[in-house]
């Protein structure tokens, strides 16, 4: 009986030691193109593309699961009738699956508290969902580059406007 308890403790300590290597905080930022997927502004043809980006901080609980908190600016979209700007804060659960030693696929799902500022109707804020997928290439244990697609859903002005962000960014781990 003592031998089984000892083996169990050794295995548990080994698992904790292995997972401790991939735990800790990280930060990052990205920039890219955005695409507005909503009604035309003022009923007039709307330029649906812009430039956006995000800044985030995260915590990796193990090599495969992390939590990220960040701010996204999704650009400005215009028509002759006016313009709309989208931005907000998000909290995502991020899952990572290694493809090679340096390359990983990632998926994310979370909540987004977004604000739409319009020249026609003022501004409105609401909370909805967001999701995305991407790839991360790690140059070393600390630094990596990410390419991601994300869909941000705005719950404002009694509409469900979406904005997609296709971005490239840098990620730095403190562990």
Contact map, one row per residue, 1 for C-alpha under 8 A:
1111100000000000000000000000000000000000000000000000000000000000000000000000000000000000000000000000000000000000000000000000000000000000000000000000000000000000000000000000000
1111110000000000000000000000000000000000000000000000000000000000000000000000000000000000000000000000000000000000000000000000000000000000000000000000000000000000000000000000000
1111111000000000000000000000000000000000000000000000000000000000000000000000000000000000000000000000000000000000000000000000000000000000000000000000000000000000000000000000000
1111111100000000000000000000000000000000000000000000000000000000000000000000000000000000000000000000000000000000000000000000000000000000000000000000000000000000000000000000000
1111111110000000000000000000000000000000000000000000000000000000000000000000000000000000000000000000000000000000000000000000000000000000000000000000000000000000000000000000000
0111111111000000000000000000000000000000000000000000000000000000000000000000000000000000000000000000000000000000000000000000000000000000000000000000000000000000000000000000000
0011111111100000000000000000000000000000000000000000000000000000000000000000000000000000000000000000000000000000000000000000000000000000000000000000000000000000000000000000000
0001111111110000000000000000000000000000000000000000000000000000000000000000000000000000000000000000000000000000000000000000000000000000000000000000000000000000000000000000000
0000111111111000000000000000000000000000000000000000000000000000000000000000000000000000000000000000000000000000000000000000000000000000000000000000000000000000000000000000000
0000011111111100000000000000000000000000000000000000000000000000000000000000000000000000000000000000000000000000000000000000000000000000000000000000000000000000000000000000000
0000001111111110000000000000000000000000000000000000000000000000000000000000000000000000000000000000000000000000000000000000000000000000000000000000000000000000000000000000000
0000000111111111000000000000000000000000000000000000000000000000000000000000000000000000000000000000000000000000000000000000000000000000000000000000000000000000000000000000000
0000000011111111100000000000000000000000000000000000000000000000000000000000000000000000000000000000000000000000000000000000000000000000000000000000000000000000000000000000000
0000000001111111110000000000000000000000000000000000000000000000000000000000000000000000000000000000000000000000000000000000000000000000000000000000000000000000000000000000000
0000000000111111111000000000000000000000000000000000000000000000000000000000000000000000000000000000000000000000000000000000000000000000000000000000000000000000000000000000000
0000000000011111111100000000000000000000000000000000000000000000000000000000000000000000000000000000000000000000000000000000000000000000000000000000000000000000000000000000000
0000000000001111111110000000000000000000000000000000000000000000000000000000000000000000000000000000000000000000000000000000000000000000000000000000000000000000000000000000000
0000000000000111111111000000000000000000000000000000000000000000000000000000000000000000000000000000000000000000000000000000000000000000000000000000000000000000000000000000000
0000000000000011111111100000000000000000000000000000000000001110000000000000000000000000000000000000000000000000000000000000000000000000000000000000000000000000000000000000000
0000000000000001111111100000000000000000000000000000000000000100000000000000000000000000000000000000000000000000000000000000000000000000000000000000000000000000000000000000000
0000000000000000111111100000000000000000000000000000000000000000000000000000000000000000000000000000000000000000000000000000000000000000000000000000000000000000000000000000001
0000000000000000011111110000000000000000000000000000000000011110000000000000000000000000000000000000000000000000000000000000000000000000000000000000000000000000000000000000001
0000000000000000001111111000000000000000000000000000000000111110000000000000000000000000000000000000000000000000000000000000000000000000000000000000000000000000000000000000001
0000000000000000000001111100000000000000000000000000000000111000000000000000000000000000000000000000000000000000000000000000000000000000000000000000000000000000000000000000111
0000000000000000000000111110000000000000000000000000000011110000000000000000000000000000000000000000000000000000000000000000000000000000000000000000000000000000000000000000111
0000000000000000000000011111000000000000000000000000000011110000000000000000000000000000000000000000000000000000000000000000000000000000000000000000000000000000000000000011111
0000000000000000000000001111100000000000000000000000001111000000000000000000000000000000000000000000000000000000000000000000000000000000000000000000000000000000000000000011100
0000000000000000000000000111110000000000000000000000001110000000000000000000000000000000000000000000000000000000000000000000000000000000000000000000000000000000000000001111000
0000000000000000000000000011111000000000000000000000111100000000000000000000000000000000000000000000000000000000000000000000000000000000000000000000000000000000000000001110000
0000000000000000000000000001111100000000000000000000111000000000000000000000000000000000000000000000000000000000000000000000000000000000000000000100000000000000000000111100000
0000000000000000000000000000111110000000000000000011110000000000000000000000000000000000000000000000000000000000000000000000000000000000000000000000000000000000000000111000000
0000000000000000000000000000011111000000000000000011100000000000000000000000000000000000000000000000000000000000000000000000000000000000000000000000000000000000000011110000000
0000000000000000000000000000001111100000000000001111000000000000000000000000000000000000000000000000000000000000000000000000000000000000000000000000000000000000000011100000000
0000000000000000000000000000000111110000000000001111000000000000000000000110000000000000000000000000000000000000000000000000000000000000000000000000000000000000001111000000000
0000000000000000000000000000000011111000000000011100000000000000000000000000000000000000000000000000000000000000000000000000000000000000000000000000000000000000001110000000000
0000000000000000000000000000000001111100000000011000000000000000000000000000100000000000000000000000000000000000000000000000000000000000000000000000000000000000111100000000000
0000000000000000000000000000000000111110000000010000000000000000000000000000000000000000000000000000000000000000000000000000000000000000000000000000000000000000111100000000000
0000000000000000000000000000000000011111000000000000000000000000000000000000000000000000000000000000000000000000000000000000000000000000000000000000000000000001110000000000000
0000000000000000000000000000000000001111101000000000000000000000000000000000000000000000000000000000000000000000000000000000000000000000000000000000000000000000100000000000000
0000000000000000000000000000000000000111111111000000000000000000000000000000001000000000000000000000000000000000000000000000000000000000000000000000000000000000000000000000000
0000000000000000000000000000000000000011111111000000000000000000000000000000011011110000000000000000000000000000000000000000000000000000000000000000000000000000000000000000000
0000000000000000000000000000000000000001111100000000000000000000000000000000001011000000000000000000000000000000000000010000000000000000000000000000000000000000000000000000000
0000000000000000000000000000000000000011111110000000000000000000000000000000000010000000000000000000000000000000000000000000000000000000000000000000000000000000000000000000000
0000000000000000000000000000000000000001111111000000000000000000000000000000001110000000000000000000000000000000000000000000000000000000000000000000000000000000000000000000000
0000000000000000000000000000000000000001101111100000000000000000000000000000001100000000000000000000000000000000000000000000000000000000000000000000000000000000000000000000000
0000000000000000000000000000000000000001100111110000000000000000000000000000111100000000000000000000000000000000000000000000000000000000000000000000000000000000000000000000000
0000000000000000000000000000000000000000000011111000000000000000000000000000111000000000000000000000000000000000000000000000000000000000000000000000000000000000000000000000000
0000000000000000000000000000000000111000000001111100000000000000000000000000110000000000000000000000000000000000000000000000000000000000000000000000000000000000000000000000000
0000000000000000000000000000000011110000000000111110000000000000000000000000100000000000000000000000000000000000000000000000000000000000000000000000000000000000000000000000000
0000000000000000000000000000000011100000000000011111000000000000000000000111100000000000000000000000000000000000000000000000000000000000000000000000000000000000000000000000000
0000000000000000000000000000001111000000000000001111100000000000000000000111000000000000000000000000000000000000000000000000000000000000000000000000000000000000000000000000000
0000000000000000000000000000001111000000000000000111110000000000000000011110000000000000000000000000000000000000000000000000000000000000000000000000000000000000000010000000000
0000000000000000000000000000111100000000000000000011111000000000000000011100000000000000000000000000000000000000000000000000000000000000000000000000000000000000000010100000000
0000000000000000000000000000111000000000000000000001111100000000000001111000000000000000000000000000000000000000000000000000000000000000000000000000000000000000000000000000000
0000000000000000000000000011110000000000000000000000111110000000000001110000000000000000000000000000000000000000000000000000000000000000000000000000000000000000000000000000000
0000000000000000000000000011100000000000000000000000011111000000000111100000000000000000000000000000000000000000000000000000000000000000000000000000000000000000000000000000000
0000000000000000000000001111000000000000000000000000001111100000000111000000000000000000000000000000000000000000000000000000000000000000000000000000000000000000000000000000000
0000000000000000000000001110000000000000000000000000000111110000011110000000000000000000000000000000000000000000000000000000000000000000000000000000000000000000000000000000000
0000000000000000000000111100000000000000000000000000000011111000011100000000000000000000000000000000000000000000000000000000000000000000000000000000000000000000000000000000000
0000000000000000000001111100000000000000000000000000000001111111111000000000000000000000000000000000000000000000000000000000000000000000000000000000000000000000000000000000000
0000000000000000001001110000000000000000000000000000000000111111111000000000000000000000000000000000000000000000000000000000000000000000000000000000000000000000000000000000000
0000000000000000001101100000000000000000000000000000000000011111110000000000000000000000000000000000000000000000000000000000000000000000000000000000000000000000000000000000000
0000000000000000001001100000000000000000000000000000000000011111100000000000000000000000000000010000000000000000000000000000000000000000000000000000000000000000000000000000000
0000000000000000000000000000000000000000000000000000000000011111110000000000000000000000000001111000000000000000000000000000000000000000000000000000000000000000000000000000000
0000000000000000000000000000000000000000000000000000000000011111111000000000000000000000000011110000000000000000000000000000000000000000000000000000000000000000000000000000000
0000000000000000000000000000000000000000000000000000000001111101111100000000000000000000000011100000000000000000000000000000000000000000000000000000000000000000000000000000000
0000000000000000000000000000000000000000000000000000000001111000111110000000000000000000001111000000000000000000000000000000000000000000000000000000000000000000000000000000000
0000000000000000000000000000000000000000000000000000000111100000011111000000000000000000011111000000000000000000000000000000000000000000000000000000000000000000000000000000000
0000000000000000000000000000000000000000000000000000000111000000001111100000000000000000111100000000000000000000000000000000000000000000000000000000000000000000000000000000000
0000000000000000000000000000000000000000000000000000011110000000000111110000000000000000111000000000000000000000000000000000000000000000000000000000000000000000000000000000000
0000000000000000000000000000000000000000000000000000011100000000000011111000000000000011110000000000000000000000000000000000000000000000000000000000000000000000000000000000000
0000000000000000000000000000000000000000000000000001111000000000000001111100000000000011110000000000000000000000000000000000000000000000000000000000000000000000000000000000000
0000000000000000000000000000000000000000000000000001110000000000000000111110000000000111000000000000000000000000000000000000000000000000000000000000000000000000000000000000000
0000000000000000000000000000000001000000000000000111100000000000000000011111000000001110000000000000000000000000000000000000000000000000000000000000000000000000001010000000000
0000000000000000000000000000000001000000000000000111000000000000000000001111100000001110000000000000000000000000000000000000000000000000000000000000000000000000000000000000000
0000000000000000000000000000000000000000000000000110000000000000000000000111110000111100000000000000000000000000000000000000000000000000000000000000000000000000000000000000000
0000000000000000000000000000000000010000000001111100000000000000000000000011111000111000000000000000000000000000000000000000000000000000000000000000000000000000000000000000000
0000000000000000000000000000000000000000100001110000000000000000000000000001111111110000000000000000000000000000000000000000000000000000000000000000000000000000000000000000000
0000000000000000000000000000000000000001110111100000000000000000000000000000111111100000000000000000000000000000000000000000000000000000000000000000000000000000000000000000000
0000000000000000000000000000000000000000000111000000000000000000000000000000011111000000000000000000000000000000000000000000000000000000000000000000000000000000000000000000000
0000000000000000000000000000000000000000111100000000000000000000000000000000011111100000000000000000000000000000000000010000000000000000000000000000000000000000000000000000000
0000000000000000000000000000000000000000110000000000000000000000000000000000011111110000000000000000000000000000000001110000000000000000000000000000000000000000000000000000000
0000000000000000000000000000000000000000100000000000000000000000000000000001111011111000000000000000000000000000000001110000000000000000000000000000000000000000000000000000000
0000000000000000000000000000000000000000100000000000000000000000000000000001110001111100000000000000000000000000000111100000000000000000000000000000000000000000000000000000000
0000000000000000000000000000000000000000000000000000000000000000000000000111100000111110000000000000000000000000000111000000000000000000000000000000000000000000000000000000000
0000000000000000000000000000000000000000000000000000000000000000000000001111000000011111000000000000000000000000011110000000000000000000000000000000000000000000000000000000000
0000000000000000000000000000000000000000000000000000000000000000000000111110000000001111100000000000000000000000011100000000000000000000000000000000000000000000000000000000000
0000000000000000000000000000000000000000000000000000000000000000000000111000000000000111110000000000000000000001111000000000000000000000000000000000000000000000000000000000000
0000000000000000000000000000000000000000000000000000000000000000000011110000000000000011111000000000000000000001110000000000000000000000000000000000000000000000000000000000000
0000000000000000000000000000000000000000000000000000000000000000000111110000000000000001111100000000000000000111100000000000000000000000000000000000000000000000000000000000000
0000000000000000000000000000000000000000000000000000000000000000001111000000000000000000111110000000000000000111000000000000000000000000000000000000000000000000000000000000000
0000000000000000000000000000000000000000000000000000000000000000001110000000000000000000011111000000000000011110000000000000000000000000000000000000000000000000000000000000000
0000000000000000000000000000000000000000000000000000000000000000111100000000000000000000001111100000000000011100000000000000000000000000000000000000000000000000000000000000000
0000000000000000000000000000000000000000000000000000000000000001111100000000000000000000000111110000000001111000000000000000000000000000000000000000000000000000000000000000000
0000000000000000000000000000000000000000000000000000000000000001110000000000000000000000000011111000000001110000000000000000000000000000000000000000000000000000000000000000000
0000000000000000000000000000000000000000000000000000000000000011100000000000000000000000000001111100000111100000000000000000000000000000000000000000000000000000000000000000000
0000000000000000000000000000000000000000000000000000000000000001000000000000000000000000000000111110000111000000000000000000000000000000000000000000000000000000000000000000000
0000000000000000000000000000000000000000000000000000000000000000000000000000000000000000000000011111111110000000000000000000000000000000000000000000000000000000000000000000000
0000000000000000000000000000000000000000000000000000000000000000000000000000000000000000000000001111111110000000000000000000000000000000000000000000000000000000000000000000000
0000000000000000000000000000000000000000000000000000000000000000000000000000000000000000000000000111111100000000000000000000000000000000000000000000000000000000000000000000000
0000000000000000000000000000000000000000000000000000000000000000000000000000000000000000000000000111111000000000000000000000000000000000000000000000000000000000000000000000000
0000000000000000000000000000000000000000000000000000000000000000000000000000000000000000000000000111111100000000000000000000000000000000111100000000000000000000000000000000000
0000000000000000000000000000000000000000000000000000000000000000000000000000000000000000000000000111111110000000000000000000000000000011110000000000000000000000000000000000000
0000000000000000000000000000000000000000000000000000000000000000000000000000000000000000000000011111011111000000000000000000000000000011100000000000000000000000000000000000000
0000000000000000000000000000000000000000000000000000000000000000000000000000000000000000000000011110001111100000000000000000000000001111000000000000000000000000000000000000000
0000000000000000000000000000000000000000000000000000000000000000000000000000000000000000000001111000000111110000000000000000000000001111000000000000000000000000000000000000000
0000000000000000000000000000000000000000000000000000000000000000000000000000000000000000000001110000000011111000000000000000000000111100000000000000000000000000000000000000000
0000000000000000000000000000000000000000000000000000000000000000000000000000000000000000000111100000000001111100000000000000000000111000000000000000000000000000000000000000000
0000000000000000000000000000000000000000000000000000000000000000000000000000000000000000000111000000000000111110000000000000000011110000000000000000000000000000000000000000000
0000000000000000000000000000000000000000000000000000000000000000000000000000000000000000011110000000000000011111000000000000000011100000000000000000000000000000000000000000000
0000000000000000000000000000000000000000000000000000000000000000000000000000000000000000011100000000000000001111100000000000001111000000000000000000000000000000000000000000000
0000000000000000000000000000000000000000000000000000000000000000000000000000000000000001111000000000000000000111110000000000001111000000000000000000000111000000000000000000000
0000000000000000000000000000000000000000000000000000000000000000000000000000000000000001110000000000000000000011111000000000111100000000000000000000000001000000000000000000000
0000000000000000000000000000000000000000000000000000000000000000000000000000000000000111100000000000000000000001111100000000111100000000000000000000000011110000000000000000000
0000000000000000000000000000000000000000000000000000000000000000000000000000000000000111000000000000000000000000111110000011110000000000000000000000000001010000000000000000000
0000000000000000000000000000000000000000000000000000000000000000000000000000000000011110000000000000000000000000011111000011100000000000000000000000000001010000000000000000000
0000000000000000000000000000000000000000000000000000000000000000000000000000000000011100000000000000000000000000001111100111000000000000000000000000000000000000000000000000000
0000000000000000000000000000000000000000000000000000000000000000000000000000000001111000000000000000000000000000000111111110000000000000000000000000000000000000000000000000000
0000000000000000000000000000000000000000000000000000000000000000000000000000000001110000000000000000000000000000000011111100000000000000000000000000000000000000000000000000000
0000000000000000000000000000000000000000010000000000000000000000000000000000000011100000000000000000000000000000000001111100000000000000000000000000000000000000000000000000000
0000000000000000000000000000000000000000000000000000000000000000000000000000000000000000000000000000000000000000000001111110000000000000000000000000000000000000000000000000000
0000000000000000000000000000000000000000000000000000000000000000000000000000000000000000000000000000000000000000000011111111000000000000000000000000000000000000000000000000000
0000000000000000000000000000000000000000000000000000000000000000000000000000000000000000000000000000000000000000001111001111100000000000000000000000000000000000000000000000000
0000000000000000000000000000000000000000000000000000000000000000000000000000000000000000000000000000000000000000001110000111110000000000000000000000000000011000000000000000000
0000000000000000000000000000000000000000000000000000000000000000000000000000000000000000000000000000000000000000111100000011111000000000000000000000000001110000000000000000000
0000000000000000000000000000000000000000000000000000000000000000000000000000000000000000000000000000000000000000111000000001111100000000000000000000000001110000000000000000000
0000000000000000000000000000000000000000000000000000000000000000000000000000000000000000000000000000000000000011110000000000111110000000000000000000000001100000000000000000000
0000000000000000000000000000000000000000000000000000000000000000000000000000000000000000000000000000000000000011110000000000011111000000000000000000000011100000000000000000000
0000000000000000000000000000000000000000000000000000000000000000000000000000000000000000000000000000000000001111000000000000001111100000000000000000000110000000000000000000000
0000000000000000000000000000000000000000000000000000000000000000000000000000000000000000000000000000000000001111000000000000000111110000000000000000011110000000000000000000000
0000000000000000000000000000000000000000000000000000000000000000000000000000000000000000000000000000000000111100000000000000000011111000000000000000011100000000000000000000000
0000000000000000000000000000000000000000000000000000000000000000000000000000000000000000000000000000000000111000000000000000000001111100000000000001111000000000000000000000000
0000000000000000000000000000000000000000000000000000000000000000000000000000000000000000000000000000000011110000000000000000000000111110000000000001110000000000000000000000000
0000000000000000000000000000000000000000000000000000000000000000000000000000000000000000000000000000000011100000000000000000000000011111000000000111100000000000000000000000000
0000000000000000000000000000000000000000000000000000000000000000000000000000000000000000000000000000001111000000000000000000000000001111100000000111000000000000000000000000000
0000000000000000000000000000000000000000000000000000000000000000000000000000000000000000000000000000001111000000000000000000000000000111110000011110000000000000000000000000000
0000000000000000000000000000000000000000000000000000000000000000000000000000000000000000000000000000011100000000000000000000000000000011111000011100000000000000000000000000000
0000000000000000000000000000000000000000000000000000000000000000000000000000000000000000000000000000011000000000000000000000000000000001111111111000000000000000000000000000000
0000000000000000000000000000000000000000000000000000000000000000000000000000000000000000000000000000010000000000000000000000000000000000111111111000000000000000000000000000000
0000000000000000000000000000000000000000000000000000000000000000000000000000000000000000000000000000010000000000000000000000000000000000011111110000000000000000000000000000000
0000000000000000000000000000000000000000000000000000000000000000000000000000000000000000000000000000000000000000000000000000000000000000011111100000000000000000000000000000100
0000000000000000000000000000000000000000000000000000000000000000000000000000000000000000000000000000000000000000000000000000000000000000011111110000000000000000000000000001111
0000000000000000000000000000000000000000000000000000000000000000000000000000000000000000000000000000000000000000000000000000000000000000011111111000000000000000000000000111100
0000000000000000000000000000000000000000000000000000000000000000000000000000000000000000000000000000000000000000000000000000000000000001111101111100000000000000000000000111000
0000000000000000000000000000000000000000000000000000000000000000000000000000000000000000000000000000000000000000000000000000000000000001111000111110000000000000000000011110000
0000000000000000000000000000010000000000000000000000000000000000000000000000000000000000000000000000000000000000000000000000000000000111100000011111000000000000000000111110000
0000000000000000000000000000000000000000000000000000000000000000000000000000000000000000000000000000000000000000000000000000000000000111000000001111100000000000000001111000000
0000000000000000000000000000000000000000000000000000000000000000000000000000000000000000000000000000000000000000000000000000000000011110000000000111110000000000000011110000000
0000000000000000000000000000000000000000000000000000000000000000000000000000000000000000000000000000000000000000000000000000000000011100000000000011111000000000000111100000000
0000000000000000000000000000000000000000000000000000000000000000000000000000000000000000000000000000000000000000000000000000000001111000000000000001111100000000000111000000000
0000000000000000000000000000000000000000000000000000000000000000000000000000000000000000000000000000000000000000000000000000000001110000000000000000111110000000011110000000000
0000000000000000000000000000000000000000000000000000000000000000000000000000000000000000000000000000000000000001000000000000000011100000000000000000011111000000011110000000000
0000000000000000000000000000000000000000000000000000000000000000000000000000000000000000000000000000000000000001010000000000000111000000000000000000001111100001111000000000000
0000000000000000000000000000000000000000000000000000000000000000000000000000000000000000000000000000000000000001111100000000111100000000000000000000000111110011111000000000000
0000000000000000000000000000000000000000000000000000000000000000000000000000000000000000000000000000000000000000010000000000111100000000000000000000000011111111100000000000000
0000000000000000000000000000000000000000000000000000000000000000000000000000000000000000000000000000000000000000011100000001110000000000000000000000000001111111100000000000000
0000000000000000000000000000000000000000000000000000000000000000000000000000000000000000000000000000000000000000000000000001000000000000000000000000000000111110000000000000000
0000000000000000000000000000000000000000000000000000000000000000000000000000000000000000000000000000000000000000000000000000000000000000000000000000000000111111000000000000000
0000000000000000000000000000000000000000000000000000000000000000000000000000000000000000000000000000000000000000000000000000000000000000000000000000000001111111100000000000000
0000000000000000000000000000000000000100000000000000000000000000000000000000000000000000000000000000000000000000000000000000000000000000000000000000000011110111110000000000000
0000000000000000000000000000000000011110000000000000000000000000000000000000000000000000000000000000000000000000000000000000000000000000000000000000000011110011111000000000000
0000000000000000000000000000000000011100000000000000000000000000000000000000000000000000000000000000000000000000000000000000000000000000000000000000001111000001111100000000000
0000000000000000000000000000000001111000000000000000000000000000000000000100000000000000000000000000000000000000000000000000000000000000000000000000001111000000111110000000000
0000000000000000000000000000000001111000000000000000000000000000000000000000000000000000000000000000000000000000000000000000000000000000000000000000111100000000011111000000000
0000000000000000000000000000000111100000000000000001100000000000000000000100000000000000000000000000000000000000000000000000000000000000000000000001111100000000001111100000000
0000000000000000000000000000000111000000000000000000000000000000000000000000000000000000000000000000000000000000000000000000000000000000000000000011110000000000000111110000000
0000000000000000000000000000011110000000000000000000100000000000000000000000000000000000000000000000000000000000000000000000000000000000000000000111100000000000000011111000000
0000000000000000000000000000011100000000000000000000000000000000000000000000000000000000000000000000000000000000000000000000000000000000000000001111000000000000000001111100000
0000000000000000000000000001111000000000000000000000000000000000000000000000000000000000000000000000000000000000000000000000000000000000000000001110000000000000000000111110000
0000000000000000000000000001110000000000000000000000000000000000000000000000000000000000000000000000000000000000000000000000000000000000000000111100000000000000000000011111000
0000000000000000000000000111100000000000000000000000000000000000000000000000000000000000000000000000000000000000000000000000000000000000000000111100000000000000000000001111100
0000000000000000000000000111000000000000000000000000000000000000000000000000000000000000000000000000000000000000000000000000000000000000000001110000000000000000000000000111110
0000000000000000000000011110000000000000000000000000000000000000000000000000000000000000000000000000000000000000000000000000000000000000000011100000000000000000000000000011111
0000000000000000000000011100000000000000000000000000000000000000000000000000000000000000000000000000000000000000000000000000000000000000000001000000000000000000000000000001111
0000000000000000000011111100000000000000000000000000000000000000000000000000000000000000000000000000000000000000000000000000000000000000000001000000000000000000000000000000111
